[in-house]
Amino acid sequence: MFFNVSLIFIYYDYFIRKVINMSKDIKEETFSNKNITIEEKTNKRTIKPKSNKNIILSIIIILLVLIIVILSVSFFKIIYPTLKVNLENTEKEKIELKYTETTSTNNSDNNGIYITDVSEVVENVMPSIVAITSKTLISSGRFGPNFFGEEKYSEGAGSGIIISKSDENLMILTNNHVVEGANELSVQFINEKSYDAKIVGTSERKDIAIISVSLNDLDSDTLNEIKIATLGDSNKLKVGNGIIAIGNALGYGQSVTTGVVSALNREVSIDNYTNKMIQLDAAINGGNSGGALLNSSGEIVGINSAKYSSSATSSNASVEGMGFAIPISDVNELITTLMNGENDEGVTLGIEGYIVNDSNYYNMPIGFYISKITSGSSADKSELEIGNIITKIDGNEVTSLSDLQNVLNELNKGDKVTLTISYVSGREYKEKDIIITLS
């Protein structure tokens, strides 16, 4: 650009100098011929050089105008586009928006919390989840339900997990409180077809039950669409692990909620039984009971069982984000027992008695006083005697009946338990440990 401008000014200078030189020559010629006149004898006339000078000046002016026009046109053709581009570039730099580059994050390398798409896991597991409807005969008056020839039923909703099948039946795991006392049971599969079911085995202390549906009752379409769930290891769970809950919430059909493991081994008391459960913040509502708690791999790690409530029913709960599930690894052996048609009545010591507190008048140790031993029971086969006071069970102090029951609830037939007892020796109590094999 600057080369072109310089060239223009060189040409301009050249033409100016040329014009000046021509003007000097004309002046010299004019002055030299200044006194020359053409005389004629008749009608003498003097030809003045002024007319020639005017012509030459006119030509010079015209040339100057042309040069100026040419220079102006050249200037705008060469200089203006360049200036325009520079102006446009300057404006663009002022209004240009700069965006921060986003980089993808890897969950395995970052401890943050991410919203995760669980659709693939859910799609794979959903064929293993069922909706359970129970009908329980209720009284319609003081004379019973059949006083007017009618039978009235209360209807309940719950969930279940297909965990196995035999040659004849499909086995479904659920909560005991979902099917307890039911006169009729029906199961709805993923294709929304419903079939009658029956109870195979129950465990009140662990709040689990096995129900079955006859394979002969299922049509080919249902058999092709359902699948058996994969059980995981709940002992590998850690606080903060992501989880997925699936269940028949409020009887509206299968729904999915997600969250994290809030706590492990939470002691939860339901119907006089205390069990250690998984606490989670995923929404658990009425109808979710018996549903699946999944890990990120889609394995069953728990059975959704309860939620914390300030009301008697979960549907009226005022507390959110405190649901509980039974760890699947704690009940694996029990599930096998129930599938084989055996009810779980739990383990007992085979003793009767009462709690001795610190307000007694005989300076008796605090604990459970044994007043009766059942014949043939675990206690009867041990060193326990009437009058002994159980002060500890497996190292845990006994100050109430629940202290005994809570430890026994965690044990199975054949397990051994250590009882610390106080017995009378002369005028004082002495302590000793007794190991009992439970039956």
C-alpha positions in Angstrom: 0.0 0.0 0.0 2.8 2.4 1.0 4.7 1.6 -2.2 1.7 2.5 -4.3 1.2 5.8 -2.4 4.9 6.7 -2.9 4.7 6.0 -6.6 1.8 8.3 -6.9 3.6 11.1 -5.3 6.7 10.6 -7.5 4.5 10.9 -10.6 2.8 13.9 -9.1 6.2 15.6 -8.4 7.4 14.8 -11.9 4.4 16.5 -13.5 4.7 19.6 -11.3 8.3 20.0 -12.2 7.6 19.6 -15.9 4.9 22.3 -15.8 7.2 24.7 -13.9 10.0 24.1 -16.5 7.6 24.7 -19.3 6.4 28.0 -17.7 10.0 29.2 -17.4 10.7 28.5 -21.0 7.6 30.4 -22.1 8.5 33.3 -19.9 12.0 33.5 -21.4 10.7 33.3 -24.9 8.1 36.0 -24.2 10.7 38.3 -22.7 13.1 37.7 -25.7 10.4 38.5 -28.2 8.9 41.2 -26.3 9.9 44.1 -28.7 9.3 42.2 -31.9 6.4 43.4 -33.8 5.1 42.7 -37.2 4.7 46.0 -39.0 2.7 46.4 -42.1 2.7 49.4 -44.2 -1.0 49.4 -44.4 -3.1 48.9 -41.3 0.0 48.1 -39.2 -0.9 45.6 -36.4 1.2 44.4 -33.5 0.9 40.7 -32.5 1.4 40.5 -28.7 2.7 37.3 -27.1 0.0 37.6 -24.4 -2.4 35.4 -26.4 0.0 32.5 -26.6 0.6 32.8 -22.8 -3.1 32.5 -22.1 -3.4 29.4 -24.2 -0.4 27.8 -22.5 -1.7 28.6 -19.0 -5.1 27.1 -19.9 -3.4 23.9 -21.0 -1.4 23.9 -17.8 -4.5 24.3 -15.7 -6.3 21.6 -17.5 -3.4 19.3 -17.1 -3.2 20.1 -13.3 -7.0 19.3 -13.0 -6.5 16.0 -14.8 -3.6 15.1 -12.6 -5.6 15.9 -9.5 -8.5 13.9 -10.7 -6.3 10.9 -11.6 -4.6 11.1 -8.2 -7.9 11.3 -6.4 -9.3 8.3 -8.2 -6.1 6.3 -7.6 -6.1 7.3 -4.0 -9.6 6.0 -3.4 -9.0 2.8 -5.4 -5.8 2.0 -3.5 -6.0 3.6 -0.1 -9.8 3.4 0.8 -10.3 -0.4 0.5 -7.3 -0.9 2.7 -8.6 1.6 5.3 -12.0 0.0 5.1 -10.7 -3.5 5.8 -8.7 -2.1 8.8 -11.7 -0.4 10.1 -13.9 -3.5 9.8 -11.2 -5.7 11.5 -11.0 -3.2 14.3 -14.7 -3.3 14.8 -14.8 -7.1 14.8 -12.1 -7.3 17.5 -14.2 -5.1 19.8 -17.4 -7.2 19.5 -15.9 -10.6 19.4 -17.0 -13.0 22.2 -14.5 -15.3 23.7 -15.8 -18.6 25.0 -14.1 -20.8 27.6 -13.4 -24.2 26.1 -15.3 -27.0 27.8 -13.4 -30.2 28.5 -15.1 -33.6 29.2 -14.8 -35.0 32.7 -14.2 -38.6 33.6 -16.2 -39.9 36.6 -13.5 -42.4 37.4 -10.9 -39.6 37.8 -13.1 -37.1 39.6 -14.8 -37.3 43.0 -17.6 -34.9 42.0 -21.2 -35.7 41.8 -22.7 -36.0 38.3 -26.1 -36.4 36.9 -26.0 -39.8 35.3 -28.1 -41.4 32.6 -29.3 -44.7 34.1 -31.7 -45.6 31.3 -29.6 -48.5 30.0 -29.3 -50.1 33.5 -33.0 -49.6 34.1 -34.0 -51.1 30.7 -31.9 -54.2 31.4 -33.4 -54.7 35.0 -37.0 -53.7 34.5 -38.1 -57.1 33.1 -37.1 -58.6 36.5 -39.3 -56.3 38.6 -43.0 -57.0 39.2 -45.9 -55.2 40.8 -47.8 -57.1 43.6 -51.4 -56.5 44.6 -52.7 -58.1 47.8 -56.3 -58.5 48.9 -57.1 -59.0 52.6 -60.5 -59.9 53.9 -61.7 -57.4 56.4 -64.7 -57.2 58.8 -67.7 -55.1 57.6 -69.4 -55.0 61.0 -69.7 -56.5 64.5 -71.1 -59.7 62.9 -68.3 -60.2 60.5 -67.8 -59.7 56.8 -70.6 -62.0 55.6 -73.4 -60.5 57.6 -75.1 -59.2 54.4 -73.7 -61.8 52.2 -70.9 -59.6 51.0 -67.1 -59.9 51.5 -65.1 -56.8 51.8 -61.4 -56.7 51.0 -58.7 -54.1 51.6 -56.2 -53.8 48.8 -52.5 -53.2 49.1 -49.7 -52.5 46.6 -46.1 -53.6 46.7 -43.2 -54.7 44.5 -41.2 -57.8 43.9 -38.0 -59.1 42.2 -37.8 -62.2 40.1 -34.8 -64.1 41.6 -35.1 -67.7 40.5 -37.3 -70.4 39.0 -37.8 -74.1 39.5 -39.2 -76.6 37.1 -42.7 -75.5 38.0 -42.6 -72.0 39.5 -41.2 -68.6 39.1 -39.8 -67.3 42.4 -40.3 -63.7 43.5 -38.7 -61.9 46.4 -40.6 -59.2 48.3 -41.2 -57.9 51.8 -43.1 -59.9 54.4 -45.3 -56.9 55.2 -46.4 -56.7 51.6 -48.0 -60.2 51.6 -48.7 -60.8 55.3 -52.3 -61.8 56.0 -53.3 -61.6 52.3 -56.1 -63.8 51.1 -55.3 -63.2 47.5 -52.2 -62.2 45.6 -51.6 -61.2 42.0 -48.4 -60.3 40.2 -48.2 -57.9 37.2 -45.2 -58.4 34.9 -43.5 -55.9 32.6 -46.0 -56.6 29.8 -48.8 -55.5 32.2 -50.3 -59.0 32.3 -51.3 -60.2 35.8 -51.3 -63.7 37.2 -52.3 -65.2 40.6 -49.5 -65.9 43.0 -49.1 -67.8 46.3 -46.8 -67.5 49.3 -44.0 -70.0 49.5 -42.1 -68.9 52.7 -41.9 -65.9 55.0 -39.6 -64.4 57.6 -41.2 -61.9 59.9 -38.0 -61.0 61.7 -36.2 -60.1 58.5 -39.3 -58.8 56.7 -38.8 -60.8 53.6 -41.0 -63.3 51.8 -40.9 -65.6 48.7 -44.0 -65.9 46.5 -44.4 -67.9 43.3 -46.3 -67.9 40.0 -46.8 -71.2 38.2 -44.9 -71.3 34.9 -47.8 -73.2 33.4 -50.0 -70.1 33.9 -47.7 -67.8 31.9 -48.1 -67.4 28.2 -45.2 -67.5 25.8 -45.1 -63.7 25.4 -44.7 -63.2 29.2 -42.0 -65.9 29.4 -40.1 -64.2 26.6 -40.2 -60.7 28.2 -39.3 -61.5 31.8 -35.9 -62.3 33.1 -34.2 -63.3 36.4 -32.4 -60.6 38.3 -28.7 -60.7 39.1 -27.9 -60.5 42.8 -24.9 -58.4 43.9 -22.8 -58.1 47.1 -24.2 -55.5 49.5 -21.0 -55.8 51.6 -19.1 -54.0 48.9 -21.3 -50.9 49.2 -19.7 -47.6 50.4 -21.3 -44.5 51.7 -21.7 -42.1 48.7 -22.1 -44.9 46.1 -24.8 -44.2 43.5 -27.9 -46.4 43.7 -31.1 -46.9 41.8 -34.5 -47.7 43.3 -37.3 -49.3 41.3 -40.8 -50.1 42.5 -44.5 -49.8 42.2 -44.8 -46.4 43.9 -48.2 -45.8 45.4 -49.6 -48.5 43.1 -49.2 -46.3 40.0 -46.8 -48.7 38.3 -43.1 -49.1 38.1 -41.1 -46.0 38.7 -37.4 -45.2 39.0 -35.6 -42.9 41.5 -31.9 -42.4 42.0 -29.7 -41.3 44.9 -26.7 -42.3 47.0 -26.0 -44.6 49.9 -26.5 -42.2 52.9 -25.3 -44.7 55.6 -24.7 -48.4 56.2 -25.8 -50.6 59.1 -28.5 -48.3 60.3 -30.5 -50.0 63.1 -34.2 -49.8 62.2 -37.0 -51.2 64.4 -40.2 -52.4 62.7 -42.8 -54.4 64.5 -40.6 -55.1 67.5 -37.8 -56.4 65.3 -34.6 -54.4 64.8 -32.4 -55.0 61.8 -29.4 -53.3 60.2 -30.3 -51.6 56.9 -28.9 -49.5 54.1 -30.0 -45.8 54.4 -30.5 -44.1 51.1 -31.8 -40.7 49.9 -33.6 -42.0 46.8 -37.4 -41.5 47.1 -39.1 -44.5 48.7 -42.9 -44.4 48.9 -45.8 -46.7 49.7 -45.8 -49.5 47.0 -42.0 -49.4 46.7 -41.7 -52.0 49.4 -40.2 -55.2 48.1 -38.7 -53.4 45.1 -35.1 -53.5 43.9 -32.2 -51.4 45.1 -29.5 -51.5 42.4 -25.9 -50.6 42.2 -24.4 -48.9 39.1 -24.0 -52.3 37.4 -27.6 -53.2 37.7 -27.1 -55.8 40.4 -29.6 -56.2 43.3 -27.9 -55.0 46.4 -30.9 -54.4 48.6 -34.7 -54.8 49.0 -36.5 -51.5 49.5 -38.4 -51.8 52.7 -39.2 -48.7 54.6 -38.9 -44.9 54.9 -38.6 -42.7 57.9 -42.0 -41.2 58.8 -43.5 -39.0 61.5 -46.8 -40.7 60.7 -48.1 -44.2 61.0 -48.2 -44.6 57.2 -45.5 -43.9 54.6 -48.0 -42.0 52.4 -48.4 -39.4 55.1 -44.7 -39.1 55.9 -43.3 -35.6 56.4 -39.6 -36.5 56.3 -37.9 -36.9 52.9 -34.6 -38.5 51.8 -34.5 -41.2 54.5 -35.4 -44.5 52.9 -34.1 -47.9 54.0 -33.4 -51.2 52.3 -32.5 -54.7 53.5 -28.9 -55.6 52.5 -29.2 -58.5 50.1 -26.0 -60.3 51.4 -27.6 -60.4 54.9 -30.5 -62.6 53.7 -29.0 -64.8 50.9 -29.1 -68.0 53.0 -32.5 -67.2 54.3 -33.8 -66.6 50.8 -32.7 -70.1 49.8 -34.4 -71.5 52.9 -37.7 -69.8 52.0 -37.6 -70.8 48.3 -37.5 -74.4 49.6 -40.8 -73.9 51.3 -39.5 -73.5 54.9 -40.8 -70.6 57.0 -38.2 -68.7 59.0 -39.3 -68.7 62.6 -36.0 -67.3 63.7 -33.8 -68.7 66.4 -34.7 -68.8 70.1 -33.0 -69.7 73.3 -36.1 -71.4 74.7 -36.3 -69.4 77.9 -38.9 -67.3 79.6 -38.4 -64.6 82.3 -38.3 -60.9 82.9 -35.9 -57.9 83.0 -34.2 -57.1 86.3 -33.6 -53.3 86.6 -31.5 -51.3 89.1 -34.5 -50.6 91.4 -34.7 -54.2 92.7 -34.4 -54.8 96.5 -32.2 -57.9 96.4 -29.1 -56.3 94.8 -29.6 -58.6 91.8 -27.5 -57.8 88.7 -29.2 -56.0 85.8 -30.2 -58.4 83.0 -32.7 -61.0 82.0 -33.8 -63.3 84.8 -34.6 -66.9 83.6 -37.8 -68.2 85.2 -38.5 -71.1 82.8 -36.5 -73.2 80.3 -38.4 -75.0 77.4 -37.7 -78.7 77.2 -35.6 -79.7 74.2 -34.6 -76.1 73.4 -31.1 -74.6 72.9 -31.1 -73.4 76.5 -32.2 -76.9 77.8 -29.1 -78.4 76.0 -26.8 -75.9 77.7 -25.5 -75.1 81.1 -28.3 -72.5 81.7 -30.4 -72.9 84.8 -33.5 -71.3 86.2 -32.5 -68.4 88.4 -29.5 -67.4 86.1 -29.4 -63.7 85.0 -28.2 -63.0 81.4 -26.2 -59.8 81.7 -24.6 -59.8 78.2 -25.1 -61.5 74.9 -22.1 -61.6 72.5 -20.6 -58.8 74.6 -23.6 -56.5 74.4 -25.2 -55.5 77.7 -28.8 -56.7 78.3 -31.1 -54.1 79.8 -34.3 -54.9 77.8 -35.9 -57.7 75.9 -35.0 -56.0 72.6 -31.3 -56.2 73.5 -31.6 -60.0 73.4 -33.9 -60.1 70.4 -31.8 -57.8 68.3 -28.7 -60.1 68.5 -30.7 -63.2 67.9 -32.4 -61.7 64.8 -28.9 -61.5 63.2 -28.2 -65.2 63.8 -29.4 -68.4 62.1 -29.9 -72.0 63.1 -26.6 -73.6 63.9 -24.9 -70.4 64.9 -23.3 -70.0 68.3 -23.9 -67.2 70.8 -22.0 -66.4 74.0 -24.1 -65.5 77.0 -22.6 -63.9 80.1 -24.6 -64.9 83.1 -24.7 -64.1 86.8 -25.5 -67.0 89.1 -25.8 -67.3 92.9 -22.8 -68.7 94.7 -23.5 -68.7 98.5 -24.6 -65.2 99.3 -23.3 -63.4 96.2 -23.5 -63.5 92.4 -20.7 -64.6 90.3 -20.3 -64.4 86.5 -19.3 -66.8 83.8 -19.7 -67.2 80.0 -21.7 -70.0 78.4 -21.6 -70.8 74.6 -24.9 -72.0 73.2 -25.6 -73.5 69.7 -28.9 -72.1 68.4 -31.7 -74.2 67.0 
